[in-house]
Amino acid sequence: MAGISGAAALLADVERREAELARLDEEFRTARVTARSQDRTVAVTVDVRGHVVEVELAPGTPRAHPPERLGPLIAELAARAAGTLREHYERRAELTRVPR
């Protein structure tokens, strides 16, 4: 009998992990993170791959950030957003890691 209950527990654990992986897969497909400049005039949103999917510029942005500073700021915000997303999923991966 112990073998059957052990097998049932193992099967339940596998099913739980599969459900969690399916949920994470959906979360990965829709994940987005936005980083904003300190003055909140520029916002850059990236997807789970770190690709920029949106850049928002407030009406006063050209005065606050001339073109020679705007490009590097957008790149910096994209990197920050991608880093935040990467850290989040690295922590999530640690929580779902299978012990050996």
N, C-alpha and C positions, 0 to 999 in steps of 0.2 A: 504493500500500500504506500510506503514512503516514496517509492519510485514514481508512482502515479502522481502523487501530490507535488513531488519535486518537478516532474515534467510539466504539470499544469502551471506551476509557478514560473517555470522557465518560459513556457509559451506565453503566459500573461505578460512577462517582462519584454519579450520580443515584440508582442503586439503594441505595448505601451511605447516602446522605442520607435517602432514604425510610424505610429500616429504622431509622435513628436517630430520625427524627421519630415513627415508630410507637412506638418504645420510650419516648420522652419523653412521648407522649400517655398511655400507660399509667401512667407514673410520676406525671404530673400528676393523674390520677384517684385515685390511692391515696396521694398525699403527705400527710403529717401532721407537725407539729412541736409539741413540748411545751416550755413554759417553766415553770420552777419558782421559787417564792419563795426568798429566801436561806435561810430556816429550813427549807425543803423541806416545809412543811405545806400549801402550795397549789400545784397544778399545773393548767395550762390548755393544752389541745390544740386546734390550729386546722387546718383543711384548706387546700388550695391557694388557695381564695378568701378566706381569712382569717376564715372562719366558725368560731365556737367549736363544737367537736364533743364536748368532754368537759371537765369541771371535777372535779378530785379534791381533797377536803379531808381532811386527816389528822385523827384523833380530837381532838387538842388545838387545832385551828384556832380555835374560838370564843374560847378564852382568849388565844391569840397574836394574833388579828386580830378585834377587835370589828366589828360590822356596818358602822359608819360608815367603817372602813378596808378591809373585805373587798371591797366592790364596786369601789372604785378600784383595789385590788390585782389583782383578776381582770381588769379592763379593761387595766391596764398589762401584765400577763403575756400577754394575748391580743395586744396590739399588738407586744410583743417577739417573740412566736412568729411572727406574721405577717411582721414585718420580716425575721426570720432566713430564712424560707422565700422571701420576695421576693428577698433578696440572693443566695440560693443559685441561684435560677432566672435571675436577671440574669447571674450569672457563667456559667451553663450556656449562656444565649443567646449570649453573646460567643464561646464555644467553637464553637458551631454556625453562626455567622453566615457567610453566603456572601460571599466577597470579590468586589468589583466591579472 
